[in-house]
């Protein structure tokens, strides 16, 4: 074999595979990418607001003494649930017991004087009628009788006052709730005041736990939408709302919207609202955050797609669909909230549209694709 022939054969061995491979790669490059498509899910969906709220206690009290003295006993453990009427703190009652004894003795003395005054007044009146006494003497005894009666009444008031103070040496739980840490220790001198006219000592704070408030704010637009829909239904909104805690995805808790403020805050453009939530299991805590869903319209037909199928487009949103000739066609949509992991589409899609639900990264607007049907799965499937 000649050198030229050998060179051609060798050249074929090295060059040939390159030329054979090039058409195959070109063929792969021109094959439309495969994407999964599905029609939007059709479902009855009620329009609702999803807002962020914060829990607060329905009842919260700072425990302060109404009488002063030395603290002799703390009858609870920090952070425990206490029942209405439980003794929480005890102030040394000795000075108040002494005052009560003195008031009781003064009342007995006043009662004795009143009995004597009654006898003398009756005797003076009888003598006057029989001509054995003067009218002046009778009037004087009657005046002494009235003064003795006033002294008895004052003594009774002193007893009630002393008893009031004695009772207030025991600080009781005003309602059932969870108490915080004690702010004073046994042996401390406590400052008290009945009307808080002078500085008083903070002993502890107690909050209710069986019922909590969930406070949240609605924007002016949301508030108007809510009010318009409620007026359409003749104010028949039952106030039921759904709640999801900070670590929850599902809105598994229930509450009742029972308060909307009477004015909008001009600085924030929002209005304050509040829902009442039962807390029988004690899971909820004042200060915690939660999301609340407020329905503002009855259920109506809606389309839903996977949230990943909704793409941001500057300030708008688009969904990629596949036309009848298998061309990627973006559609601008108005979106709602999430339902069972799917995004509500308020407008922009038709029930017959083929939405790209998988393979979005390889889909380009105006490019051809190979669609394959795939069912949209919800969180409940």
C-alpha positions in Angstrom: 0.0 0.0 0.0 1.3 3.4 -0.9 2.2 6.0 1.7 -0.7 8.2 0.4 -3.2 5.5 0.9 -1.9 4.7 4.4 -2.2 8.4 5.2 -5.8 8.5 4.0 -6.8 5.5 6.0 -5.2 6.9 9.1 -6.8 10.2 8.5 -10.2 8.5 8.2 -9.6 6.8 11.6 -9.1 10.1 13.4 -11.2 12.5 11.4 -14.1 10.2 10.6 -15.6 9.9 14.1 -15.7 13.7 14.5 -17.8 14.1 11.3 -20.0 11.2 12.2 -20.6 12.6 15.7 -21.5 16.2 14.6 -24.9 15.4 13.0 -25.9 13.4 16.1 -25.2 16.4 18.4 -27.0 18.7 16.1 -30.0 16.5 16.1 -30.0 16.4 19.9 -29.8 20.2 20.0 -32.8 20.7 17.8 -35.0 18.3 19.7 -37.6 20.3 21.7 -37.1 19.9 25.5 -39.7 17.9 27.4 -42.0 19.7 29.9 -44.8 18.4 32.1 -48.1 20.2 31.6 -51.5 20.2 33.3 -54.7 22.1 33.3 -55.3 24.3 36.3 -57.0 22.7 39.3 -60.6 24.0 39.5 -62.1 24.4 43.0 -64.5 26.4 45.1 -62.4 28.9 47.0 -63.5 31.7 49.4 -61.6 35.0 49.2 -59.7 35.7 52.4 -57.0 37.8 53.9 -53.9 36.4 55.5 -52.4 38.7 58.1 -49.7 38.5 60.8 -50.9 38.9 64.4 -49.6 38.7 67.9 -51.2 37.1 71.0 -51.9 39.0 74.1 -53.6 38.0 77.4 -57.4 38.7 77.6 -56.7 39.6 81.3 -53.4 40.8 82.7 -52.9 42.2 86.2 -50.0 43.6 88.1 -50.3 42.3 91.6 -49.7 45.1 94.1 -50.5 45.3 97.8 -53.2 47.6 99.1 -51.6 47.6 102.6 -47.9 47.9 103.6 -45.9 45.6 105.8 -43.3 42.9 105.9 -43.7 40.1 103.3 -43.8 36.8 105.3 -44.8 34.2 102.6 -44.8 33.5 98.9 -47.3 30.8 98.2 -46.6 29.8 94.6 -43.9 28.7 92.2 -42.8 31.0 89.5 -44.5 30.4 86.2 -47.2 28.0 87.4 -50.9 28.2 86.8 -52.8 29.6 89.8 -56.5 29.4 90.5 -58.8 32.3 91.3 -58.9 32.9 95.0 -55.5 31.2 95.7 -53.3 33.0 98.3 -50.2 34.2 96.5 -48.5 36.5 99.1 -48.9 37.0 102.8 -48.0 40.3 104.5 -47.4 40.3 108.3 -51.0 40.7 109.6 -50.1 41.6 113.3 -50.5 45.4 113.1 -53.8 45.0 111.3 -55.1 42.3 113.7 -54.3 44.8 116.6 -56.2 47.5 114.8 -59.1 45.2 114.3 -59.2 44.3 118.0 -59.1 48.0 119.0 -61.9 48.8 116.6 -64.0 46.0 117.9 -63.4 47.1 121.5 -64.2 50.7 120.6 -67.5 49.5 119.0 -68.4 47.6 122.2 -67.7 50.7 124.3 -69.8 52.9 121.9 -72.6 50.4 122.1 -72.6 50.5 125.9 -72.8 54.3 125.9 -75.6 54.2 123.4 -77.6 51.8 125.6 -77.1 54.2 128.5 -78.0 57.2 126.4 -81.2 55.4 125.2 -82.2 54.8 128.8 -81.5 58.4 129.9 -83.3 59.9 126.9 -86.4 57.7 127.5 -86.4 58.7 131.3 -86.0 62.4 130.6 -88.8 62.3 128.0 -91.1 60.5 130.5 -90.3 62.9 133.3 -91.0 65.9 131.0 -94.4 64.4 130.1 -95.2 63.9 133.8 -94.0 67.4 134.8 -91.0 66.1 136.7 -88.4 67.3 134.3 -87.6 70.2 132.0 -87.8 70.2 128.2 -84.2 71.4 128.2 -83.0 68.3 130.1 -85.0 66.0 127.7 -83.5 67.7 124.6 -80.0 67.3 126.1 -80.5 63.6 126.7 -81.9 63.1 123.2 -78.9 64.9 121.7 -76.6 62.7 123.8 -78.5 59.7 122.5 -77.9 60.8 118.8 -74.2 61.4 119.5 -73.9 57.9 121.0 -75.6 56.4 117.9 -73.2 58.3 115.7 -70.3 56.9 117.7 -71.6 53.4 117.3 -71.9 53.9 113.5 -68.4 55.3 113.3 -67.1 52.4 115.4 -68.8 50.0 112.9 -67.1 51.8 110.0 -63.7 51.5 111.8 -64.3 47.7 112.2 -65.1 47.3 108.5 -62.0 49.4 107.6 -59.7 47.4 109.9 -61.2 44.2 108.6 -60.6 45.4 105.0 -57.0 46.1 105.7 -56.5 42.8 107.5 -58.0 40.8 104.6 -55.7 42.7 102.2 -52.6 41.3 104.0 -53.3 38.2 101.9 -52.9 38.9 98.2 -55.2 36.5 96.2 -55.3 35.5 92.6 -58.0 37.7 90.9 -58.6 35.0 88.2 -57.2 31.7 87.0 -54.0 32.3 85.0 -50.2 31.9 84.7 -48.2 33.9 87.2 -44.7 35.2 86.4 -41.7 35.5 88.6 -42.0 37.1 92.0 -40.5 40.6 92.1 -39.8 40.6 95.9 -38.5 38.1 98.4 -39.8 37.1 101.8 -38.7 39.6 104.5 -39.0 42.6 102.2 -40.9 45.6 103.4 -43.9 46.1 101.0 -45.4 49.5 100.2 -49.1 49.4 99.7 -51.9 51.8 98.8 -55.6 51.3 98.4 -56.0 53.8 95.6 -52.4 53.8 94.3 -52.2 57.4 95.5 -48.6 56.7 96.6 -45.9 54.4 95.1 -46.6 50.7 95.6 -44.5 47.6 95.3 -44.9 45.4 92.3 -45.2 41.8 93.6 -45.8 39.8 90.4 -47.8 39.7 87.1 -50.5 37.3 86.3 -52.0 36.7 82.8 -55.1 34.7 81.8 -54.4 31.5 79.8 -57.7 30.0 79.0 -58.6 32.7 76.5 -56.2 34.9 74.5 -56.5 37.8 72.1 -54.9 37.7 68.7 -54.2 41.3 67.6 -53.6 42.2 64.0 -53.8 45.2 61.6 -55.7 45.4 58.3 -54.7 47.8 55.6 -57.2 50.3 54.5 -57.8 48.4 51.2 -58.3 45.1 53.0 -60.6 46.7 55.5 -62.7 48.2 52.7 -62.9 44.9 50.9 -63.9 43.2 54.2 -66.6 45.8 55.0 -68.1 45.8 51.4 -68.4 42.1 51.4 -70.0 42.1 54.9 -72.5 44.7 53.8 -73.4 42.6 50.8 -74.2 39.8 53.2 -76.3 42.0 55.5 -73.6 41.8 58.2 -74.1 38.0 58.5 -70.3 37.3 58.9 -70.0 34.9 61.7 -66.5 36.1 62.7 -64.8 32.8 62.4 -61.1 33.0 61.5 -58.4 30.4 61.1 -55.0 30.6 62.7 -51.6 29.1 62.1 -48.8 29.3 64.7 -45.3 30.4 63.9 -44.1 26.8 63.4 -47.2 25.6 61.5 -48.1 25.5 57.8 -51.7 24.5 58.3 -54.3 26.9 59.7 -55.5 24.3 62.3 -56.6 26.7 65.1 -59.9 28.6 65.2 -60.8 32.0 66.6 -63.6 34.6 66.5 -63.1 38.1 65.1 -64.9 40.2 67.8 -63.4 43.6 67.6 -62.4 46.1 64.9 -61.3 49.5 66.0 -63.4 52.6 65.1 -60.6 54.6 63.4 -57.8 54.1 61.0 -54.3 54.9 62.2 -53.3 57.9 59.9 -49.6 57.2 60.3 -49.7 53.6 59.2 -52.9 53.5 57.1 -54.1 50.5 59.0 -57.0 49.6 61.4 -56.6 47.4 64.4 -58.6 44.2 64.8 -58.7 41.4 67.3 -59.8 37.8 67.4 -60.5 35.8 70.6 -58.9 32.4 70.7 -59.6 29.6 73.2 -56.5 28.1 74.8 -57.8 25.0 76.6 -54.5 23.0 76.1 -52.3 26.0 77.2 -50.3 25.8 74.0 -50.7 29.5 73.1 -48.6 32.2 74.9 -49.1 36.0 75.1 -46.5 37.7 73.0 -46.3 34.8 70.4 -46.9 35.4 66.7 -49.3 33.7 64.4 -50.9 34.1 60.9 -54.6 34.6 60.7 -57.0 34.1 57.8 -60.0 36.3 57.6 -62.6 35.3 55.0 -64.0 38.3 53.1 -66.1 36.6 50.4 -68.1 33.3 50.1 -66.7 30.4 48.1 -66.6 30.8 44.3 -64.9 28.9 41.4 -61.2 29.5 41.1 -58.1 28.1 39.3 -55.1 26.9 41.2 -51.6 26.0 40.0 -48.4 24.9 41.7 -46.7 27.9 43.4 -43.5 27.1 41.5 -45.3 27.6 38.2 -45.9 31.3 39.1 -42.9 33.3 38.0 -42.1 36.9 39.0 -42.0 39.5 36.2 -40.8 42.8 37.7 -43.9 43.9 39.7 -46.2 41.3 38.0 -46.5 37.5 37.8 -46.6 35.2 34.8 -47.4 31.5 34.2 -45.9 29.6 31.3 -48.4 27.7 29.2 -48.1 25.5 26.1 -50.2 26.5 23.1 -51.9 24.0 20.7 -48.8 24.0 18.5 -46.6 23.3 21.5 -45.1 26.8 21.8 -44.3 28.2 25.2 -46.7 31.1 25.8 -46.4 33.2 29.0 -49.6 34.6 30.5 -49.7 37.5 33.0 -51.9 36.5 36.0 -53.3 38.0 39.2 -52.5 35.7 42.1 -54.1 35.0 45.5 -53.0 33.1 48.5 -51.8 29.5 48.9 -54.4 26.7 49.3 -53.1 23.2 50.1 -49.8 24.1 48.6 -51.3 25.6 45.4 -51.4 29.2 44.3 -54.8 30.8 43.7 -55.0 32.5 40.3 -57.5 35.3 40.4 -57.3 36.1 36.7 -55.3 35.5 33.6 -55.7 31.8 33.0 -58.4 29.7 31.4 -59.5 26.2 32.6 -58.3 24.7 29.3 -54.8 26.2 29.5 -51.9 23.7 29.6 -49.7 25.1 32.4 -46.1 24.0 32.6 -45.7 22.4 36.1 -42.3 20.8 35.6 -39.3 21.6 33.3 -39.7 25.3 33.7 -35.9 26.0 33.6 -35.7 24.6 30.0 -38.8 26.4 28.8 -38.3 29.7 26.9 -41.0 32.0 25.7 -41.8 31.4 22.0 -39.7 28.2 21.9 -41.1 24.8 21.0 -41.4 22.1 23.7 -42.6 18.5 23.9 -45.4 18.4 26.5 -46.3 15.5 28.7 -49.4 15.4 30.8 -49.0 15.3 34.6 -51.5 15.5 37.4 -51.2 18.5 39.8 -50.9 17.2 43.3 -52.2 19.1 46.3 -51.1 18.8 50.0 -54.2 16.6 50.6 -53.5 14.2 47.7 
